[in-house]
Amino acid sequence: MKLFLKTNYHKPEDRLHQIFNWQAATIFAGVNFYIDVTLANHLRDSNWND
């Protein structure tokens, strides 16, 4: 994976035919949606801990 990121990730030679893990992307999107909904429905505003 590190080799792929080092040699192919976001480069001009990127192509749509590269391997894409749709199952992992679906899980990632679902987790992010759950986090967003949880934060949006929280009774108090979020705050940063500096």
C-alpha distance matrix in Angstrom:
0.0 3.8 5.4 5.1 6.3 8.6 9.9 10.2 10.3 14.0 15.6 18.9 17.4 15.5 17.0 17.7 16.9 13.2 11.7 12.3 12.4 16.0 16.7 14.1 15.5 19.0 18.5 17.2 20.2 22.5 21.7 22.2 25.4 26.6 26.1 27.9 30.8 31.2 31.5 33.8 36.1 36.4 40.0 39.4 37.6 34.3 34.7 32.6 33.0 33.5
3.8 0.0 3.8 5.4 5.1 6.0 8.5 9.9 9.8 13.5 14.7 18.3 17.3 16.0 18.2 19.5 19.2 15.4 14.7 15.2 15.7 19.1 19.9 17.0 18.0 21.6 21.0 19.1 22.0 24.6 23.3 23.4 26.8 28.1 27.1 28.8 31.9 32.2 32.1 34.5 36.9 36.9 40.4 39.5 37.4 34.1 34.0 31.6 31.8 31.9
5.4 3.8 0.0 3.8 5.5 5.0 6.0 8.1 9.5 13.1 13.5 16.7 15.2 14.5 16.6 18.4 17.7 14.1 14.0 15.4 16.6 20.2 21.4 19.0 19.9 23.5 23.4 21.7 24.3 27.1 26.2 26.2 29.5 31.0 30.2 31.7 34.8 35.3 35.3 37.4 40.0 40.2 43.7 42.8 40.7 37.3 37.3 34.9 35.2 35.1
5.1 5.4 3.8 0.0 3.8 5.4 5.3 5.4 6.7 10.5 11.2 14.2 12.6 11.2 13.1 14.6 14.1 10.5 10.6 12.0 13.6 17.0 18.7 16.5 17.0 20.7 21.0 19.3 21.7 24.6 24.2 24.0 27.1 28.9 28.4 29.6 32.6 33.5 33.5 35.4 38.0 38.6 42.2 41.4 39.3 36.1 36.4 34.3 34.9 35.1
6.3 5.1 5.5 3.8 0.0 3.8 5.6 5.6 4.7 8.4 9.8 13.4 12.8 11.3 13.9 15.4 15.8 12.3 12.5 12.9 14.3 17.4 19.0 16.4 16.3 20.1 20.3 18.0 20.2 23.3 22.5 21.9 25.1 27.1 26.1 27.2 30.4 31.2 30.9 32.8 35.6 36.0 39.5 38.5 36.2 33.0 33.1 30.8 31.6 31.6
8.6 6.0 5.0 5.4 3.8 0.0 3.8 6.1 6.5 9.5 9.7 13.2 12.8 12.4 15.4 17.6 18.0 14.6 15.4 16.3 18.0 21.1 22.7 20.1 20.1 23.9 24.0 21.6 23.8 26.9 26.0 25.3 28.5 30.4 29.2 30.2 33.6 34.3 33.7 35.7 38.6 38.8 42.2 41.0 38.5 35.2 35.0 32.5 33.0 32.6
9.9 8.5 6.0 5.3 5.6 3.8 0.0 3.8 6.4 9.1 8.2 11.0 9.8 10.0 12.9 15.5 15.6 12.5 14.0 15.6 17.9 21.0 23.1 21.0 20.8 24.6 25.2 23.1 25.0 28.3 27.9 27.1 30.1 32.3 31.5 32.2 35.5 36.5 36.1 37.8 40.8 41.2 44.7 43.6 41.1 38.0 37.9 35.5 36.3 35.9
10.2 9.9 8.1 5.4 5.6 6.1 3.8 0.0 3.8 6.4 6.0 8.8 7.4 6.5 9.4 11.9 12.3 9.4 11.3 12.6 15.3 18.1 20.6 18.7 18.1 21.8 22.9 20.8 22.3 25.7 25.7 24.8 27.6 30.0 29.4 29.9 33.1 34.4 34.1 35.6 38.5 39.3 42.8 42.0 39.4 36.5 36.8 34.6 35.8 35.6
10.3 9.8 9.5 6.7 4.7 6.5 6.4 3.8 0.0 3.8 5.7 9.2 9.2 7.3 10.3 12.1 13.4 10.5 11.8 12.0 14.3 16.7 19.1 16.9 15.8 19.5 20.5 18.0 19.4 22.9 22.7 21.5 24.3 26.8 26.0 26.4 29.7 31.0 30.5 32.0 35.0 35.7 39.2 38.3 35.7 32.8 33.1 31.0 32.2 32.2
14.0 13.5 13.1 10.5 8.4 9.5 9.1 6.4 3.8 0.0 3.8 6.9 8.2 6.5 9.9 11.7 14.0 11.9 13.8 13.6 16.2 17.9 20.7 18.6 16.8 20.4 21.7 19.0 19.7 23.4 23.4 21.7 24.2 27.0 26.2 26.0 29.3 30.9 30.1 31.2 34.5 35.3 38.7 37.7 34.9 32.2 32.5 30.5 32.1 32.0
15.6 14.7 13.5 11.2 9.8 9.7 8.2 6.0 5.7 3.8 0.0 3.8 5.4 5.5 9.3 12.2 14.1 12.4 15.1 15.7 18.7 20.6 23.5 21.7 20.1 23.6 25.1 22.5 23.3 27.0 27.1 25.4 27.9 30.8 29.9 29.7 33.0 34.7 33.8 34.9 38.2 39.0 42.4 41.3 38.4 35.7 35.8 33.8 35.3 34.9
18.9 18.3 16.7 14.2 13.4 13.2 11.0 8.8 9.2 6.9 3.8 0.0 3.8 5.5 8.6 11.8 13.9 13.2 16.5 17.3 20.7 22.2 25.5 24.1 22.2 25.5 27.4 25.1 25.4 29.1 29.6 27.9 30.0 33.1 32.4 31.9 35.1 37.0 36.2 36.9 40.2 41.4 44.6 43.7 40.7 38.2 38.4 36.5 38.2 37.8
17.4 17.3 15.2 12.6 12.8 12.8 9.8 7.4 9.2 8.2 5.4 3.8 0.0 3.8 6.3 10.0 11.3 10.6 14.1 15.6 19.2 21.0 24.3 23.3 21.8 25.1 27.1 25.1 25.7 29.3 30.0 28.7 30.8 33.8 33.4 33.2 36.2 38.2 37.7 38.5 41.7 42.9 46.3 45.5 42.8 40.2 40.6 38.7 40.3 40.1
15.5 16.0 14.5 11.2 11.3 12.4 10.0 6.5 7.3 6.5 5.5 5.5 3.8 0.0 3.8 6.9 8.7 7.7 11.0 12.1 15.6 17.3 20.6 19.6 18.0 21.3 23.4 21.5 22.0 25.6 26.4 25.2 27.2 30.2 30.1 29.9 32.8 34.8 34.5 35.3 38.3 39.7 43.1 42.6 40.0 37.4 38.1 36.4 38.1 38.2
17.0 18.2 16.6 13.1 13.9 15.4 12.9 9.4 10.3 9.9 9.3 8.6 6.3 3.8 0.0 3.8 5.4 5.9 9.6 10.9 14.7 16.0 19.5 19.3 17.6 20.6 23.1 21.7 22.0 25.4 26.7 25.8 27.4 30.5 30.8 30.6 33.2 35.4 35.4 36.0 38.9 40.5 44.1 43.8 41.4 39.0 40.0 38.6 40.5 40.8
17.7 19.5 18.4 14.6 15.4 17.6 15.5 11.9 12.1 11.7 12.2 11.8 10.0 6.9 3.8 0.0 3.8 5.5 8.3 8.8 12.5 13.1 16.8 17.1 15.3 17.8 20.6 19.7 19.7 22.9 24.6 23.9 25.1 28.2 28.9 28.7 31.0 33.4 33.7 34.1 36.8 38.7 42.2 42.3 40.0 37.9 39.2 38.1 40.1 40.8
16.9 19.2 17.7 14.1 15.8 18.0 15.6 12.3 13.4 14.0 14.1 13.9 11.3 8.7 5.4 3.8 0.0 3.8 6.4 8.4 12.0 13.2 16.6 17.2 16.2 18.7 21.3 20.9 21.3 24.2 25.9 25.7 27.1 29.9 30.8 30.9 33.1 35.3 35.9 36.5 39.0 40.8 44.5 44.6 42.6 40.3 41.7 40.6 42.3 43.1
13.2 15.4 14.1 10.5 12.3 14.6 12.5 9.4 10.5 11.9 12.4 13.2 10.6 7.7 5.9 5.5 3.8 0.0 3.8 6.3 9.9 12.0 15.2 15.1 14.4 17.4 19.5 18.8 19.8 22.8 24.1 23.9 25.7 28.3 28.9 29.4 31.8 33.7 34.2 35.2 37.7 39.2 42.9 42.9 40.8 38.4 39.5 38.2 39.7 40.4
11.7 14.7 14.0 10.6 12.5 15.4 14.0 11.3 11.8 13.8 15.1 16.5 14.1 11.0 9.6 8.3 6.4 3.8 0.0 3.8 6.7 9.3 12.0 12.1 12.1 15.0 16.8 16.6 18.0 20.6 21.8 22.2 24.0 26.3 27.1 28.0 30.1 31.8 32.7 33.9 36.1 37.6 41.3 41.5 39.7 37.2 38.5 37.3 38.7 39.7
12.3 15.2 15.4 12.0 12.9 16.3 15.6 12.6 12.0 13.6 15.7 17.3 15.6 12.1 10.9 8.8 8.4 6.3 3.8 0.0 3.8 5.9 8.9 8.9 8.4 11.3 13.3 13.0 14.2 16.9 18.2 18.5 20.3 22.6 23.5 24.3 26.4 28.2 29.1 30.2 32.4 33.9 37.7 37.9 36.2 33.8 35.4 34.4 35.9 37.1
12.4 15.7 16.6 13.6 14.3 18.0 17.9 15.3 14.3 16.2 18.7 20.7 19.2 15.6 14.7 12.5 12.0 9.9 6.7 3.8 0.0 3.8 5.5 5.5 6.3 8.8 10.2 10.7 12.3 14.4 15.6 16.7 18.4 20.2 21.4 22.6 24.4 26.0 27.3 28.5 30.4 31.9 35.7 36.1 34.7 32.4 34.0 33.2 34.6 36.1
16.0 19.1 20.2 17.0 17.4 21.1 21.0 18.1 16.7 17.9 20.6 22.2 21.0 17.3 16.0 13.1 13.2 12.0 9.3 5.9 3.8 0.0 3.8 5.5 4.9 6.1 8.6 9.7 10.3 12.2 14.2 15.2 16.2 18.2 19.9 20.8 22.2 24.1 25.6 26.5 28.3 30.1 33.9 34.6 33.3 31.3 33.3 32.9 34.6 36.4
16.7 19.9 21.4 18.7 19.0 22.7 23.1 20.6 19.1 20.7 23.5 25.5 24.3 20.6 19.5 16.8 16.6 15.2 12.0 8.9 5.5 3.8 0.0 3.8 5.4 5.2 6.4 8.7 10.0 10.7 12.5 14.4 15.4 16.7 18.6 20.1 21.2 22.7 24.6 25.8 27.1 28.8 32.5 33.5 32.6 30.5 32.7 32.4 33.9 35.9
14.1 17.0 19.0 16.5 16.4 20.1 21.0 18.7 16.9 18.6 21.7 24.1 23.3 19.6 19.3 17.1 17.2 15.1 12.1 8.9 5.5 5.5 3.8 0.0 3.8 5.4 5.1 6.1 8.6 9.8 10.6 12.3 14.1 15.3 16.6 18.3 20.0 21.1 22.7 24.2 25.8 27.1 30.9 31.5 30.4 28.0 29.9 29.3 30.7 32.5
15.5 18.0 19.9 17.0 16.3 20.1 20.8 18.1 15.8 16.8 20.1 22.2 21.8 18.0 17.6 15.3 16.2 14.4 12.1 8.4 6.3 4.9 5.4 3.8 0.0 3.8 5.5 5.0 6.0 8.5 9.9 10.5 12.1 14.2 15.4 16.4 18.2 19.9 21.1 22.2 24.2 25.7 29.5 30.0 28.7 26.5 28.5 28.0 29.7 31.5
19.0 21.6 23.5 20.7 20.1 23.9 24.6 21.8 19.5 20.4 23.6 25.5 25.1 21.3 20.6 17.8 18.7 17.4 15.0 11.3 8.8 6.1 5.2 5.4 3.8 0.0 3.8 5.5 5.2 6.1 8.7 10.0 10.5 12.3 14.3 15.3 16.4 18.2 20.0 20.9 22.4 24.3 28.0 29.0 28.0 26.2 28.6 28.6 30.5 32.6
18.5 21.0 23.4 21.0 20.3 24.0 25.2 22.9 20.5 21.7 25.1 27.4 27.1 23.4 23.1 20.6 21.3 19.5 16.8 13.3 10.2 8.6 6.4 5.1 5.5 3.8 0.0 3.8 5.5 5.1 6.2 8.6 9.8 10.5 12.4 14.2 15.3 16.4 18.4 19.8 21.1 22.5 26.3 27.2 26.4 24.4 26.7 26.7 28.3 30.6
17.2 19.1 21.7 19.3 18.0 21.6 23.1 20.8 18.0 19.0 22.5 25.1 25.1 21.5 21.7 19.7 20.9 18.8 16.6 13.0 10.7 9.7 8.7 6.1 5.0 5.5 3.8 0.0 3.8 5.5 5.2 6.2 8.6 10.0 10.7 12.4 14.3 15.4 16.7 18.3 20.1 21.3 25.1 25.5 24.3 22.1 24.1 23.7 25.4 27.5
20.2 22.0 24.3 21.7 20.2 23.8 25.0 22.3 19.4 19.7 23.3 25.4 25.7 22.0 22.0 19.7 21.3 19.8 18.0 14.2 12.3 10.3 10.0 8.6 6.0 5.2 5.5 3.8 0.0 3.8 5.5 5.2 6.1 8.6 9.9 10.5 12.2 14.1 15.4 16.3 18.2 20.0 23.7 24.4 23.1 21.2 23.6 23.7 25.9 28.0
22.5 24.6 27.1 24.6 23.3 26.9 28.3 25.7 22.9 23.4 27.0 29.1 29.3 25.6 25.4 22.9 24.2 22.8 20.6 16.9 14.4 12.2 10.7 9.8 8.5 6.1 5.1 5.5 3.8 0.0 3.8 5.4 5.0 6.1 8.6 9.8 10.5 12.1 14.2 15.2 16.4 18.2 21.9 23.1 22.4 20.8 23.5 24.1 26.1 28.7
21.7 23.3 26.2 24.2 22.5 26.0 27.9 25.7 22.7 23.4 27.1 29.6 30.0 26.4 26.7 24.6 25.9 24.1 21.8 18.2 15.6 14.2 12.5 10.6 9.9 8.7 6.2 5.2 5.5 3.8 0.0 3.8 5.4 5.1 6.2 8.7 10.0 10.5 12.4 14.2 15.4 16.5 20.3 21.1 20.4 18.4 20.9 21.2 22.9 25.5
22.2 23.4 26.2 24.0 21.9 25.3 27.1 24.8 21.5 21.7 25.4 27.9 28.7 25.2 25.8 23.9 25.7 23.9 22.2 18.5 16.7 15.2 14.4 12.3 10.5 10.0 8.6 6.2 5.2 5.4 3.8 0.0 3.8 5.4 5.1 6.2 8.6 9.8 10.6 12.2 14.2 15.4 19.2 19.5 18.2 16.2 18.6 18.9 21.0 23.4
25.4 26.8 29.5 27.1 25.1 28.5 30.1 27.6 24.3 24.2 27.9 30.0 30.8 27.2 27.4 25.1 27.1 25.7 24.0 20.3 18.4 16.2 15.4 14.1 12.1 10.5 9.8 8.6 6.1 5.0 5.4 3.8 0.0 3.8 5.5 5.1 6.1 8.5 9.9 10.4 12.1 14.1 17.8 18.8 17.8 16.6 19.5 20.4 22.9 25.5
26.6 28.1 31.0 28.9 27.1 30.4 32.3 30.0 26.8 27.0 30.8 33.1 33.8 30.2 30.5 28.2 29.9 28.3 26.3 22.6 20.2 18.2 16.7 15.3 14.2 12.3 10.5 10.0 8.6 6.1 5.1 5.4 3.8 0.0 3.8 5.5 5.2 6.0 8.6 9.8 10.6 12.1 15.9 17.1 16.8 15.6 18.7 19.9 22.0 25.0
26.1 27.1 30.2 28.4 26.1 29.2 31.5 29.4 26.0 26.2 29.9 32.4 33.4 30.1 30.8 28.9 30.8 28.9 27.1 23.5 21.4 19.9 18.6 16.6 15.4 14.3 12.4 10.7 9.9 8.6 6.2 5.1 5.5 3.8 0.0 3.8 5.6 5.1 6.2 8.6 10.0 10.6 14.4 14.9 14.1 12.4 15.2 16.1 18.2 21.2
27.9 28.8 31.7 29.6 27.2 30.2 32.2 29.9 26.4 26.0 29.7 31.9 33.2 29.9 30.6 28.7 30.9 29.4 28.0 24.3 22.6 20.8 20.1 18.3 16.4 15.3 14.2 12.4 10.5 9.8 8.7 6.2 5.1 5.5 3.8 0.0 3.8 5.4 5.2 6.0 8.6 10.0 13.6 14.0 12.8 11.6 14.7 16.0 18.7 21.5
30.8 31.9 34.8 32.6 30.4 33.6 35.5 33.1 29.7 29.3 33.0 35.1 36.2 32.8 33.2 31.0 33.1 31.8 30.1 26.4 24.4 22.2 21.2 20.0 18.2 16.4 15.3 14.3 12.2 10.5 10.0 8.6 6.1 5.2 5.6 3.8 0.0 3.8 5.5 5.0 6.0 8.5 12.0 13.5 13.1 12.8 16.4 18.3 21.0 24.0
31.2 32.2 35.3 33.5 31.2 34.3 36.5 34.4 31.0 30.9 34.7 37.0 38.2 34.8 35.4 33.4 35.3 33.7 31.8 28.2 26.0 24.1 22.7 21.1 19.9 18.2 16.4 15.4 14.1 12.1 10.5 9.8 8.5 6.0 5.1 5.4 3.8 0.0 3.8 5.5 5.3 6.1 9.9 11.3 11.5 11.0 14.5 16.5 18.7 22.1
31.5 32.1 35.3 33.5 30.9 33.7 36.1 34.1 30.5 30.1 33.8 36.2 37.7 34.5 35.4 33.7 35.9 34.2 32.7 29.1 27.3 25.6 24.6 22.7 21.1 20.0 18.4 16.7 15.4 14.2 12.4 10.6 9.9 8.6 6.2 5.2 5.5 3.8 0.0 3.8 5.5 5.2 8.8 9.0 8.3 7.5 11.1 13.2 15.8 19.0
33.8 34.5 37.4 35.4 32.8 35.7 37.8 35.6 32.0 31.2 34.9 36.9 38.5 35.3 36.0 34.1 36.5 35.2 33.9 30.2 28.5 26.5 25.8 24.2 22.2 20.9 19.8 18.3 16.3 15.2 14.2 12.2 10.4 9.8 8.6 6.0 5.0 5.5 3.8 0.0 3.8 5.6 8.5 9.4 8.6 9.3 12.9 15.5 18.5 21.5
36.1 36.9 40.0 38.0 35.6 38.6 40.8 38.5 35.0 34.5 38.2 40.2 41.7 38.3 38.9 36.8 39.0 37.7 36.1 32.4 30.4 28.3 27.1 25.8 24.2 22.4 21.1 20.1 18.2 16.4 15.4 14.2 12.1 10.6 10.0 8.6 6.0 5.3 5.5 3.8 0.0 3.8 6.3 8.7 9.5 10.8 14.6 17.5 20.1 23.4
36.4 36.9 40.2 38.6 36.0 38.8 41.2 39.3 35.7 35.3 39.0 41.4 42.9 39.7 40.5 38.7 40.8 39.2 37.6 33.9 31.9 30.1 28.8 27.1 25.7 24.3 22.5 21.3 20.0 18.2 16.5 15.4 14.1 12.1 10.6 10.0 8.5 6.1 5.2 5.6 3.8 0.0 3.8 5.5 7.0 8.3 11.9 15.0 17.2 20.7
40.0 40.4 43.7 42.2 39.5 42.2 44.7 42.8 39.2 38.7 42.4 44.6 46.3 43.1 44.1 42.2 44.5 42.9 41.3 37.7 35.7 33.9 32.5 30.9 29.5 28.0 26.3 25.1 23.7 21.9 20.3 19.2 17.8 15.9 14.4 13.6 12.0 9.9 8.8 8.5 6.3 3.8 0.0 3.8 6.8 9.3 12.5 16.0 18.0 21.5
39.4 39.5 42.8 41.4 38.5 41.0 43.6 42.0 38.3 37.7 41.3 43.7 45.5 42.6 43.8 42.3 44.6 42.9 41.5 37.9 36.1 34.6 33.5 31.5 30.0 29.0 27.2 25.5 24.4 23.1 21.1 19.5 18.8 17.1 14.9 14.0 13.5 11.3 9.0 9.4 8.7 5.5 3.8 0.0 3.8 6.4 9.1 12.7 14.8 18.0
37.6 37.4 40.7 39.3 36.2 38.5 41.1 39.4 35.7 34.9 38.4 40.7 42.8 40.0 41.4 40.0 42.6 40.8 39.7 36.2 34.7 33.3 32.6 30.4 28.7 28.0 26.4 24.3 23.1 22.4 20.4 18.2 17.8 16.8 14.1 12.8 13.1 11.5 8.3 8.6 9.5 7.0 6.8 3.8 0.0 3.8 6.5 10.1 12.9 15.8
34.3 34.1 37.3 36.1 33.0 35.2 38.0 36.5 32.8 32.2 35.7 38.2 40.2 37.4 39.0 37.9 40.3 38.4 37.2 33.8 32.4 31.3 30.5 28.0 26.5 26.2 24.4 22.1 21.2 20.8 18.4 16.2 16.6 15.6 12.4 11.6 12.8 11.0 7.5 9.3 10.8 8.3 9.3 6.4 3.8 0.0 3.8 7.0 9.8 12.9
34.7 34.0 37.3 36.4 33.1 35.0 37.9 36.8 33.1 32.5 35.8 38.4 40.6 38.1 40.0 39.2 41.7 39.5 38.5 35.4 34.0 33.3 32.7 29.9 28.5 28.6 26.7 24.1 23.6 23.5 20.9 18.6 19.5 18.7 15.2 14.7 16.4 14.5 11.1 12.9 14.6 11.9 12.5 9.1 6.5 3.8 0.0 3.8 6.6 9.3
32.6 31.6 34.9 34.3 30.8 32.5 35.5 34.6 31.0 30.5 33.8 36.5 38.7 36.4 38.6 38.1 40.6 38.2 37.3 34.4 33.2 32.9 32.4 29.3 28.0 28.6 26.7 23.7 23.7 24.1 21.2 18.9 20.4 19.9 16.1 16.0 18.3 16.5 13.2 15.5 17.5 15.0 16.0 12.7 10.1 7.0 3.8 0.0 3.8 6.0
33.0 31.8 35.2 34.9 31.6 33.0 36.3 35.8 32.2 32.1 35.3 38.2 40.3 38.1 40.5 40.1 42.3 39.7 38.7 35.9 34.6 34.6 33.9 30.7 29.7 30.5 28.3 25.4 25.9 26.1 22.9 21.0 22.9 22.0 18.2 18.7 21.0 18.7 15.8 18.5 20.1 17.2 18.0 14.8 12.9 9.8 6.6 3.8 0.0 3.8
33.5 31.9 35.1 35.1 31.6 32.6 35.9 35.6 32.2 32.0 34.9 37.8 40.1 38.2 40.8 40.8 43.1 40.4 39.7 37.1 36.1 36.4 35.9 32.5 31.5 32.6 30.6 27.5 28.0 28.7 25.5 23.4 25.5 25.0 21.2 21.5 24.0 22.1 19.0 21.5 23.4 20.7 21.5 18.0 15.8 12.9 9.3 6.0 3.8 0.0
